[in-house]
Amino acid sequence: MKKLTAGLLAGIMVVSAAQGIGAAEDWLTYGTGEEAIRYSTYTGSIKRNLDNNSTVDNPPAVNIKTFTLEVPTKINGTDIVSVEKNGFFDFDALEGIELPESLTTIGDMAFYGADSLKKIVIPDKVTAISKACFRSCDSLSQVVLGKGVKTIGQQAFYSDRALTSIEINDGCESIEGSAFELCTKLTSVTLPSSITSIGDSAFKSCSALEKIVIPSGVTKIEANTFTGCSDLKVVQINGKVTEIGKNAFKDCGELTDIYIPASCKMIEDNAFDGCKKVQFHCDKGSAAETYANANNIPVIYDEAVIPENVGNVTVPDHITVLLDGRELDFGNVDPQIINGRTMVPMRVIFEELGCTINWDAATKSVSASKGIVNIDLTVGKKSSRINGKEYILDAAPCIIDGTTLVPLRFVSEALGVDVKWNQNTKTASLMSE
């Protein structure tokens, strides 16, 4: 591999442009043959020096060793500010390129098909990764986005099969359609809270992707966004999403848990086709619960629903229970989450809620009553009763350190007490008044 800089390349020539911006535009061509790079002293742009008889749709064959190009900040006093559209299209010899901090624009398909390109660092002044800019760069495994990138364009990294992870910069606002489609080795994507839109098929067929957190600014999960993400296991939808589109999670066969906020009012009928292992984490009475019930999808209610900005908060390691704003003291055994349910010491919670308790040590069962409500629970059994009607629990009562724990939400709501859960602070707020 060779490293080429403007100061070291031979064969420098000046070409007067007969087309484009005008005759005042001069091009400096550094190097010869397939290695030649052209710099415009008028527009401050760079591109590959294709033979006069070739086009980007039919470039000449490349039969030279790969090299890294170091682009200077200035040529003859002119800042280099852009890589032209199709500038390095299908340029297999380009293994690396060091772009100057003066760069502001990278044109559509600028590096499309540059199969030897392994790493790209986008300067901070660049605001958009243009359409198909790095599409089909088969060796591209490392991408560093500059602080100024606001848009990742349509098919920007389409079919970059060596790309394993990417951290989207804070300040980026949109990921357009098919931006990462067919990035089959992509296992990790960090989406900042600044993201407000994720386009159709943006992560389609990213078969190695295991987890995704949808930021709070996103209002819709478009059609096909995660279709064919066969290793995807956990999805956290935060904040203000109102709709999950057609085929959004189709054929995500390993998807087990998806957290859907109450803001979601529409889920297309086939959004989860082929998701045979999925269970919904959602609110009672929500559109997600209705969809789950209609499609035989298990539901876990909202103790585990992930809050907005989950990636930016520190979640405490203990659970707090408030009754009408007053923190409850559970003694030696703390509340804990078991099978997605908040479990609390039986005697404390029933007494705080004004119940009379009858404990049968022989059968390890408890009967709690308040007014006309009677609740029957048995340690180790998910079957329970309220006024004789059977209910199946997600987590059975259990004994820890000699203390019987029961599901907080189940017993509270049975007694007419409203329960709200805040995952940020791991706080259950009970409102009896």
N, C-alpha and C positions, 0 to 999 in steps of 0.2 A: 504493500500500500504506500502511496506517495501522498505528501501534503503540499498543496499548491497555494502560494500567496501571490498577490498582484505584483509585488516587488521582485519576485524570483522568476516569474514566467517569461518565457522567450516569445519571439514572434509577435511583438506588439504592433498593431496597426490601427489607424483611424479611418472610420468609414462614415461618409456623409449620408444621412438618411434621406431617401427620396420620397418616403412615405411616412405615415404616422403623424406626429405633431407638426413636423415641417422640416424644411431644409436646415434650420438652425440646430437640429438635433444631431449630435455627434455620438458615435459609438466607439468605444475603445475595446478591442478584442485582445484578450490575453490568452496566450497558448495557441496550439495548433490542433487541427483534426478534432477528434471527439472530446478532447480535454478543453477545448476553447470555451471561454466564458466572455460574454459581452457586457460591458458597462455603458450606460447612457449618461453622458455628461450634461444632458438637458433635463431629463426627468429623474435622474438619480436611481435608475432601476437596473436590475441584473437579470440575465437569462442565459440559457445555453445557446451556443453559436451553431445552429443547425445549418447544414449545407443549403445553398440557395435552391436546389432542386427538391428538397425534402420538406415534409410537413410534419406536424406533431402527430398526425394520424398514421404516418408511415415513416418513422425516423430511420436513419441509417443504422446498420448493425454496429454493435459495440464490441470490439475485440481487444480492449486494453484492460490493464489491471485497474482495480478500484483505487480511489484516492479520496482524501478529505480536502475540501475547499475552505480556505479561510477568507471570508469576504472583508475587505477593508471598510472602514467607516466613511472614507472620502476617496474620490477619484478626481484628480485635477481640481481639487477644491470643492467638488460637488458631493453633498451627503448622499450616501446610498440609503434610500428610504423604502424601496419596494423590490419584491421579486415578481416578475411579470407573470401574467396568465400563461400557463403551459411552459413556464420558464425552464423547468428541468424535467419535463414530461418524459417518462420512460427512459430516464437516464440511469442505466444499470451500473455505470462506472462510479457513481457517486455513493461512497460509503458513509461520508459524514460531511456536514457543512456547518461552519461557525458563522452565524449571522450577527451583524453589528448591532449595537444598541440603538443606532439611528434608525433602524428599520421600523416602518409603521404599517406596511401592507404586504400581504402575501396573496397573490392572485389565485383565481380558480384553477384547480388542477396543476398547481405549480410543481408539485413533486409526485404527481400521479404515476404509479408504476415504477418508481425509483427503487428497484428490488433490493439493492445492496445497502440502502440507507438504514442505519441501525439506531441512531439517536438524533433527536432534534430538540433544541432549546429555543423557545419562542421569546424574543425580546419583549420587554415590558411595554413598549409603545405600540405594539401590534394589538388591535382591538378585535380582530375577527380571524378565525380559522376558516378560510373560504371554502366554497363548494368543492368537494372531492380533492381537496388540497393534498392530502396524504393517502389517498385511496390506493389500495393494492400495493402498499410498500411492504413486501413480504418479510423483510428482516427487521422492520421497525419495532423495537422492544422497549424503548424508553422515550417518553415524551415529557418535557417540562414546559408547562404553560406559563407565560409571563403574567404579571399582575394586571395588565390592562385588557386581557381578553374578555370580551363580553358575550361573544357569540361563537359557538362551534357549529359550523355550517353543515348543510346537507351532505351526507356521505363523506364527511371530512376525514374519517379514519376507517372507512368501509373496507372490510376484508383484510385488515392488518392482523394477520394470524399469529404474529410473534408478540403482539402487545399483551402484556400480562396484568398491568395495573396502570391507573392514571388518577392523579389527584387534580380535580377541577379547581381552579383558583377562585378564591373568595372575590366576588364582584362579577363573575360570569353570570349572565342572565338567561341564556337560552341554549338548548342543545337541539339542533334541528333534525329532521327526519333522516333515519338510517345512518346517523353520525358514527355509530359504533357497530353497525350491523355486521355480523359474521366475523367479529373479533373473537374467535373461538377459544383463545387462551386467556381472555380477560377474566380474572378472578376477583378483582377489587376495583371499585369505583367510589370515590368520595365526592358527594354532591354538596356544595355549600348552600347555606340558607338563602343566598342571593338568587338562586335559580328559580325562575317563574314559569318556564315552559320546557317540556320535553317532548320532542316531535314523534310522529308516527314511525314505528319500527326503529326507534333510536338505538335500542339494545337487542334487537331481534337476533335470535340464534347466537347470542353470546353464551355458548353452552357450558362454559366453566364458571360463570358468575354465580356466586353463592349467596350473597346478601345485598340488599339495596335499601337505602333509606330515602324516601321521597321528601324533599324539603317542604317547609310550611308555606312557601309562596306559590307552589304549584297547585292549580285548581282543577286540572283534568289529566288523567292518564289516558293518552291517546290510543287509538287502535294499534294492535300488534306491537306495542312498545317492548314487551318482554316475551313475545311469542318464541317458543323453542329454547328458552333458557333452561335447559334440562337439568342442570345442577343447582338451580336457584332454590334455596331452602327457606329463607326468611325475608319478608317484605314488611317494611314499616312505612305506612302512609300517614304523614303528619299534617295537621293543620286544616287546610281549607279545600281539599279535593272534593269536588261535587259529583264527579262522574268517572267511571272506569269503562273504557271503550271496548269495542269489538275485538275479540281475540287478545286482549291486553296481556293475559297470562296463559294463553293457550299452550298446552303441551309442556308446561313446567312440571314435569312428572315427580320431582323430588320436593316440590313446595309443600311444607308442612304448616307454616304459620304465617298468616298475613293479618296485620293490624289495620283496621279500617275505621276512620273517625265518623262520628255522627253526621258530619257535614256532607258525607257522600249520599246523594239522593238517587243516583242512577247507576246501575251496573248492567251492562249489556248481557243478554241471555247466554252468550257463548264465551264470556270473558275468561272463564276458568275451565273450559273444556280440556280434558286430559289431565287435570290436576287431581289425581285420585287420592292423594294423601293430605290435602289441605284442610285446615281448620281455621275458622274466622275468629278473631278477637274483636269484639264490637260491643256496642251498647244495646240494651233491650229496646225493642220498638224501632230500631234503625232499619234503613233500607238494606244494609248488609245482613242483618238477622233475617229479614224477609227473603232475600235471595238465598241465603244458606238453607233455610227451611225448605224452600221450593226445590233445591237441588241436592238435598240430603247431605249437606256439609255440616260437620260438627261445629258448635259455637261455644266459645269461652267468653264470658261477659267481662266487663271492662276493667277488672283489677289490673290486667296486664297491658291495657291499651297504652301505646307509647305516646308521649306528649310531643308538642312542637319542639324543634331544636334539640332533639334527643342527643345529638352528637356534641352539643356545646354545654351540657349541664353535668354537674357532679351529683350522682344519685346517692343519697345516704344509705348506709348499710343496715339501718333499723327501720321498723315500721311504727308510725305514730297513728293512734286512733283518737279522734276528737268527737265528743258527744256534745252537741250544741255549743261548740267552741272550747270545751273543757277537755284537756288531755286525760285519758284514762290510764291508770296505773295497773298493770297486769302482774305485778309481783316478780317472781323469779323466772317465769317462762314468758319470753317475748312473743308477740304475734309473728307469724311467718307465712310465706307464700308456698303452698303445696299444690302441685298440679294446676297452677294458674289461679288458685283461689287464696284469698287472705284468711288464714285460720287464727283464731284467738282463744284464750282460755275461757272455757265454758262458764264457770261460775261467775266470773267477773262480768262478762258481757250480759248474761241473763239478769243478774241482780241490778246492774246499771240501767237496764231497760225496764226494770220494774216487774220482773217475772217471779213467780213461785216455782221452785225447782224440786223435782223428785228424782233422785239418782238411785238406780238399781245396780249395786256392785256385782251381783251374780251374773247378770246379763250384759253388763257394761252399757246400759242404756239410760237415757235421760228424758224426762218429760218436763217441759217448761210451759207454764200457762200464764196468760195475762188477759183479764177480761174474758171475751168469748173465743180467744185464740189459744190453741193447744198445739205444741210442737213436740214430736217424738223423733229422737235420734239414737243411733246405736253405733258404738265404736267399731270401726272396721267395715261398716256397711254403707253403701251409697244410697240405699233405699231409705227414705224418710217420709214423715207424714205431717201434714198440717190439717188439723180438724178431721183426721181420718183419711184425707186424700193423699195418695202416694206421689212423691216427687223423687227424682233421681239426681243425686249430687255429682258434681265434677270431682270433688275430693271428699272422702269419707272422714268422719270424726276420728281422731287418733289420740293416743296418749304419749306425751313427751315429758320425761322427768317427773312422772307421777301426776301430771296435769292433763286433763282432757281438753282438747282443742276442737272447736266447731267452726263451720264456715260463717264468717262475719256477715256477708251480704245476704245469705239465705235467711239467717235467723232475724236479722234486722228488718228486712223488707217484709217478712212474714208478720212482723209486729207493727207494720205501718211506718217504719222509719226509713227515710230517704238516705241513700249512701252515694257519696261522690269520692272518686279516687284521683289523686294527684301523683303521677309517677315521678315528676321532678323531685318531690319531697318525700315520696313514699308515705303519703298521708291519706287515711280514710276519714272522711268527715261525715258524721251521722247527724241528721237534723230531725229531731222528734217534735219540735214546736212548729 
